[in-house]
Amino acid sequence: MTVLPTGEQLVLRCADAEAVVVEVGAGLRSYRVAGRDLVDGFGEREMAGNARGAVLVPWPNRLRDGRYRWDGEEHQTPISEPETGNAIHGLVRFLPWRVTDRSSEAVQLELLLHPQPGYPFTLRLQIRYELSPAGLRVQTTATNDGDQPLPYGEGHHPYLAAGAGLHVDDCTLVAPGATRLDTDERALPTGTSPVDGTPHDLRAGRRIGDLVIDHCFTDLARDDDGLAWVRLTGPDGRGAAVWLDGAYSHLQLFTGDVVPQPRRRRGLAVEPMTCPPDAFATGESVRRLEPGESTTGSWGLTPLD
């Protein structure tokens, strides 16, 4: 029996929608509605390259030199982005998760992240994917199962599909960020700028065209339910949306310009994040979980017709 790179493939179905969640990393491999791909995912015999569909815990995005200080103690994590000298996207992307609940329309996975060099804490994670006629909902709960406070951040990394035969250049993007994080050559934050009057003001929507985006946004506009929305539509008006609740204060958008062909600019990464890049080092929006304390956040995907 051949073991697939991402382990067991957990298929969810509801009406004309199908989503596939994977055992390794607990990420989203595919999501299709009425035969149309809403995410630019990956095949069952592929690894999840470019963090495609990945869960980013206990920190999202980059950590400068893999170093941070917590409660007076210095920590050094492995450098997982050697070309920049950063640690990127946390520690759980290539670990097997355990299924704890499953039905035809939903699955819940759990992982106990044991103490290790650079993150000597005990973190229990639960992720629930639930498919309904309204779309796909993803809920993540983190619990400190150890005996000392721990730092926690979280992100998710779906790529919205531009559409069959399309690139993001052909799509219209609406995104809610009023402030953009400026970055250096290592893609680490150096400050913030308002998006007003710049090509990165996406609040009213614009055709992406040749715009290159690999930025984190904050000050997210929200609807009456407290949700922030990102919408990507093709020339035919169809597409997909990502919503994120108040647990996610930051949003990374990435047009995939460094992704190898043939996937370059074929999908738009829309990354809900509870904190910005390099948050463990700066402390910004990092959640401090005391022993026994939990935190939960939800986001989701929905088709646009």
N, C-alpha and C positions, 0 to 999 in steps of 0.2 A: 504493500500500500504506500503510495506517494504522499508525503506530508507537504501540504501547501505552505508557501513562505509565510502567509499570515494565519496559518492554522485553520481552525474550524470556521466555515462560512455560515453565518447566522442570517437566514433569509426571513424577512418580514413582508407580509402581503396584506393589503387592504384595498378592496375594490380593484381599480386599475393601476394601483401603485405597488412598487416593489423596492425594498431597500435591503442592502446586504451590509451587515456589521461583521467585523472580523475578530477572532480570538486574540491575535497578537496585536497589542496596542489598543484594543477596543475601539478602533476607528471605523469610520464610515467608508466602505469601499465603493458603493454605488447607490444611486437613488433615481428611480425612473417612474414616470407617471404617463400613462397612456402611450407607452412606447417611446417617450421622449426623455432623454437624460437631463436631469436637473443639475447634476454635479459631474465634473470631469474627473472621474475616479481612476481606477486601475484594475487590471485583470487579476483573476484568482491565482495565476501563476507568477505574479509580480510582487516585489516588495513595494511598500508604500513610499515611493520616491518623492523627494521634495516635500516631505511631511504631508503628503496627500491624504486628507481625511483624518489626520492624526489628532490625538488628545495630548495636550501640552501641559504637563504637571511634573513637578511642583512649581515650575515657572514657565511662562510662555516667552517666546522670542529669545533675545540674546542676553547673556550675562558676561560683562567685560572681564576677560582673562579667567573666567570661571570662578571669580573670587567674590566673597561677601563677608560681612561681619554681622554676627547675630548674638545679642546679649553678651557682648564683650569678647566673643571668641571668633577668631578668623577661620573661614572654611574655604577649601579649594576643591572644586568639582572637576571632573574630567573635561578636557577641551574637546568638544564634539564638532566644532567648526574650525579646523586647523588653519584654513586659509586666512581667517581673520583673528585667530587666537581667542575666540569666544566659546562659551558653552551655550548651546542653543536648544530650546524647546523641551527642557526638562529631562526626565529620567525614565519615562514609562512607555515610550513609543514601540519598543521591541520586546516588551515583556508579555508573557501569556496571562490573560485574565480568565477568571472563572465565572461561568454562567450560574447565576443564583435564582433566576426566575425567567420563564420563557412561555410565550404563547404565539399564535400565528401572527399577531400584530405588534408584539412588544418583546423586548429582551432586556434583562438587567445583568450587568457584569460587575465583578468585584475584584479588587487587587489590594493586597496588603504590601505596601512598600516598606521594607525593613530598613533599619539604619545602615548607612554605607558611608565610605569616605566622601566628604563634601556635603552630605545631607544625613547627619546622624540622628534621624528622627523616625518615628513609627507612624505612618500615614495610611489610613484605610480609605479607599476610593470606591465609590459605586456610581455607575453610569447606567441610565435607563434610556433606551430608544423606544419611542412609541409612534406607530404609524396610524393615521386617521384620515378621513376625507379632507380635513383641513391642512394636512401636511405631516411632516416629521418633527417630533418634539424630542429634545435631548436634555436630560436633567442629570447634573453631576453633584454628588454629595461627597465632601471630604471630612474625615473625622480624625482627630488626634488621638491615636490609641496608645501613645507613649506617656511618659511621666514628666515631660518638660515641654514648655511652649515651643511651637515650631512656626517657621515662615511658610506661607502658602500663596501661590498664584496659580492661575489656570487659564488655558486657552484651548481653542479648537481650530482646525485648519481645513475646512472644506474649500474646494474650488468650484465655484459656480460655472456651469457649462455655458459657453457662448452660443452653442447650437450646432447642429450638424453642418460640417463644412465651414464653420465661421471661426473667426478669431475675435478677441475682445475689442479690437479696433472697430468692428462693425456694430458694437452694442452701445446702448445708452445706459449710463450708470447714475443712480440716485443714491447718495450716502449722507449720513446725518452729522458728520463732524464739523464743528465750528473752529476747532484748533488743531493744527498739525504739529507733530513733533519734528523738529529739525534734527538731522543726523550727520555724523561724520563719515569718513571713508570706511569705517568698520560697521556701519549701519547702527551705531549707538547714539542715543539722544544727546544733543548739545543745548537744547532749549526748545521753546515753542513759538509758533507764529499763528496769528489769525489767518484763516483761509480767505477772508474777504478780498475780492479783487484779484485772486490768483487762479491759475488753472485747476488748483486742487479744491476749489469751492464746488462741491458736488451736491450741495443741498437742493438745488433746483433741478438738477439733472443735466447731463451733457453727454454728447457722443464721445467715447473714449478716444477714437482716432489714434494718433501716434503718442498720446500721453503716456509717460512712464510713471507708474505708481508703485512704490514700495515704502509706504509710510504708515505710521501709527497716528490715529486721530482720537481726540477726546472732546469733551463738551458736546455730547451727543444729544441731538434733538429727540424728544420722545413723545409718543402719543398719549392719549388720556389713560391708557392702561400701563404707562411706564415703559413701553417697549420702544427701542430704537430699530429702524428698518433700513436695510440695504436692498435695492432693487436693480436687477440687471436684465435688460430686455433686448432682443434682437430686432432687426428691421421689420419683422412681422408683428411686433408687439408682444410676442410670447417670451417668457423667460422664467426667472426664479427670484425669490426674495429670501433674505435671512433676517430674522428678528432676534433680538437679545434683550433679556430683562435687566433690571437694575444692578444685578451682581457684576455685570460687565461694563466697566467704566471706560474702556478703551477698545479700539477697533483698528486692526491692521488690514490694509488693502494692498494687494500685490498682483500686478499684471503679468507676472511670470516671464520677465524678459531674460532671466538667466536660466530658465528651465530648458533642458536639452530638447532639440527637435525630436519628434514632430509635435510635441506638446507646447512649445513656446507660444505664449499669448493665446492659448486655446481655451484657457479657463481663468477666472478671476478668483484668487484666494480672498476669502472674506473671513476674518479671524476674530471672533469675540474674545476679549481678554479682560481678566479682572484687574490687571495692572499693566503698566507700560514696559517696554524693553528695559533691561538692566535694573529692574525694580528691587531685586534682592540687595544690590549694592547701594541704591539710593534710598530705599525704604518706601518709595512712593506707592501708595495703594496696596502694599503687601498686607495680607490678612494674618494677624497673629492668632493662632489657634492654641488655646490653653488645653491642658490634658482633659480629654473627654468632650471637648467642644467640636461642633460641626458647623459647616457652612454649605449652602446649596445655591446653585445657579441654573437657569434654564435658557435655552435658545432653540431656534428651530428653522426649518426650511419649508417653503410653500411655493407651489407652482403659480405662475402668472400667465393668464391666457388673454 
